[in-house]
C-alpha cells in the first residue's frame, strides 16, 4: 500500500498522535494499581480519542463537520499533555519524558491546525449543503409523570 493510499494514516497529526498513544499506554501500564481506574484509564481514553477523532473527521464530507472532529482531537491532545504533566507532578514521569511529550503534542497540534486551515480553505461540501454545520434533525421527547408514579409507599387502599 502506497503512502497516498493510506488516507488519514498518512496525516502528520495522526502519526504524531500515534506516538503519543504508544507512550500513553506504556505509562498507563507502568502506573501503580491504584491508578488503574483513574490516571491510567483517563490517559488511555484521551490518547485513543485523538486518533479516533482524526480518523472520523477525515471520513466526514462537509468541511465544517470534518473540522468539528478535528477540534475534538485537538482538545484530547491537550488532555493527554495535561495527564503527562500530572504524572510528572506525581513522580511517575521524569522531565525528559515530559519534554518529549510536550514536543510531540506540539507537533501533532501544529500539523492538525495546518490541516484544519487546509480543510477550511477547501470548503468541501459548502456548495451542496451551505456553510453551516451539518446536524441531524433533533428528536422531540415527551415525558409524562403522574403523581401516583412518584409515591414509593403503597397506599392503604392497595
C-alpha positions as CSV (number, residue, x, y, z in Angstrom):
1,X,0.0,0.0,0.0
2,X,1.5,3.3,-1.0
3,X,1.6,6.3,1.3
4,X,-1.1,8.0,-0.8
5,X,-3.5,5.1,-0.3
6,X,-3.4,5.3,3.5
7,X,-5.8,8.2,3.8
8,X,-5.9,9.5,7.4
9,X,-3.0,7.3,8.4
10,X,-0.6,9.4,6.3
11,X,-1.6,12.7,8.1
12,X,1.3,14.1,10.2
13,X,-1.1,14.8,13.0
14,X,-2.2,11.2,13.0
15,X,1.4,9.9,13.1
16,X,2.4,12.2,16.0
17,X,-0.7,11.2,17.8
18,X,0.0,7.5,17.3
19,X,3.4,8.0,19.0
20,X,1.6,9.7,21.9
21,X,-0.9,6.8,22.1
22,X,2.0,4.4,22.5
23,X,3.6,6.5,25.2
24,X,0.3,6.9,27.0
25,X,-0.3,3.1,27.0
26,X,3.2,2.5,28.2
27,X,2.8,5.0,31.0
28,X,-0.7,3.5,31.9
29,X,0.8,0.1,32.2
30,X,3.6,1.3,34.5
31,X,1.3,3.2,36.9
32,X,0.5,1.8,40.4
33,X,-2.5,-0.4,40.6
34,X,-4.5,2.2,42.5
35,X,-4.2,4.5,39.4
36,X,-5.8,1.8,37.2
37,X,-9.3,3.4,37.1
38,X,-8.1,7.0,37.4
39,X,-5.0,8.3,35.6
40,X,-4.3,5.1,33.6
41,X,-7.8,4.9,32.3
42,X,-8.0,8.6,31.5
43,X,-4.8,8.8,29.6
44,X,-5.6,5.8,27.5
45,X,-9.0,7.1,26.6
46,X,-7.8,10.6,25.8
47,X,-4.9,9.4,23.6
48,X,-7.2,7.0,21.7
49,X,-9.8,9.8,21.3
50,X,-7.2,11.9,19.4
51,X,-6.7,9.1,16.8
52,X,-10.3,8.2,16.5
53,X,-11.5,11.8,16.1
54,X,-8.8,12.5,13.4
55,X,-10.0,9.4,11.6
56,X,-13.7,10.3,11.9
57,X,-13.1,13.9,10.8
58,X,-11.2,12.6,7.8
59,X,-14.1,10.4,6.9
60,X,-16.7,13.2,7.0
61,X,-17.8,15.0,3.8
62,X,-18.8,18.5,4.8
63,X,-15.8,20.7,5.8
64,X,-17.4,22.1,9.0
65,X,-18.3,18.6,10.1
66,X,-14.7,17.5,9.5
67,X,-13.3,20.4,11.4
68,X,-15.6,19.7,14.4
69,X,-14.0,16.3,14.9
70,X,-10.5,17.8,14.4
71,X,-11.4,20.3,17.2
72,X,-12.3,17.3,19.4
73,X,-9.0,15.7,18.6
74,X,-7.1,18.9,19.4
75,X,-8.9,19.1,22.8
76,X,-7.9,15.5,23.5
77,X,-4.3,16.2,22.6
78,X,-4.1,18.9,25.3
79,X,-5.8,16.4,27.7
80,X,-3.1,13.9,27.0
81,X,-0.4,16.6,27.7
82,X,-2.2,17.5,30.9
83,X,-2.2,13.9,32.0
84,X,1.5,13.6,31.5
85,X,2.0,16.9,33.4
86,X,0.0,15.3,36.3
87,X,2.0,12.1,36.0
88,X,5.2,14.2,36.2
89,X,3.9,16.0,39.3
90,X,3.2,12.7,40.9
91,X,6.6,11.3,40.1
92,X,5.5,8.8,37.5
93,X,7.3,10.5,34.6
94,X,10.6,12.3,34.5
95,X,11.4,15.7,33.0
96,X,12.9,14.1,29.9
97,X,9.8,12.1,29.1
98,X,7.6,15.1,29.8
99,X,9.7,17.2,27.4
100,X,9.3,14.6,24.7
101,X,5.5,14.5,25.2
102,X,5.4,18.3,25.1
103,X,7.3,18.4,21.8
104,X,5.3,15.6,20.2
105,X,2.0,17.1,21.3
106,X,3.1,20.5,19.9
107,X,4.0,18.9,16.6
108,X,0.7,17.0,16.4
109,X,-1.3,20.1,17.3
110,X,0.7,22.2,14.8
111,X,0.1,19.8,11.9
112,X,-3.6,19.4,12.9
113,X,-4.0,23.2,12.9
114,X,-2.5,23.3,9.4
115,X,-4.8,20.6,8.2
116,X,-7.8,22.4,9.7
117,X,-6.8,25.5,7.8
118,X,-6.4,23.5,4.6
119,X,-9.9,21.9,5.0
120,X,-11.4,25.3,5.9
121,X,-9.9,26.8,2.7
122,X,-11.2,23.9,0.5
123,X,-14.8,24.2,1.9
124,X,-15.7,20.8,0.6
125,X,-19.5,20.3,0.7
126,X,-20.2,24.0,1.1
127,X,-21.8,24.3,-2.3
128,X,-24.0,21.3,-1.7
129,X,-25.0,21.9,1.9
130,X,-24.2,25.5,2.6
131,X,-21.8,26.9,5.1
132,X,-23.5,25.9,8.3
133,X,-22.7,22.9,10.5
134,X,-24.4,19.7,9.3
135,X,-26.7,18.4,12.1
136,X,-29.1,15.6,12.4
137,X,-32.7,16.5,13.0
138,X,-33.4,16.8,16.7
139,X,-35.9,14.3,18.2
140,X,-38.6,15.6,20.4
141,X,-39.2,13.7,23.7
142,X,-42.3,13.9,25.8
143,X,-42.2,12.8,29.4
144,X,-45.4,12.4,31.4
145,X,-45.2,11.9,35.2
146,X,-48.3,11.3,37.2
147,X,-48.1,11.9,40.9
148,X,-49.1,8.3,41.6
149,X,-45.8,7.2,39.9
150,X,-43.8,9.4,42.3
151,X,-45.1,7.9,45.6
152,X,-42.9,4.9,46.6
153,X,-45.2,4.0,49.5
154,X,-48.2,1.8,48.7
155,X,-51.5,3.5,49.7
156,X,-53.6,1.9,52.5
157,X,-56.2,1.0,49.9
158,X,-53.9,-1.3,48.0
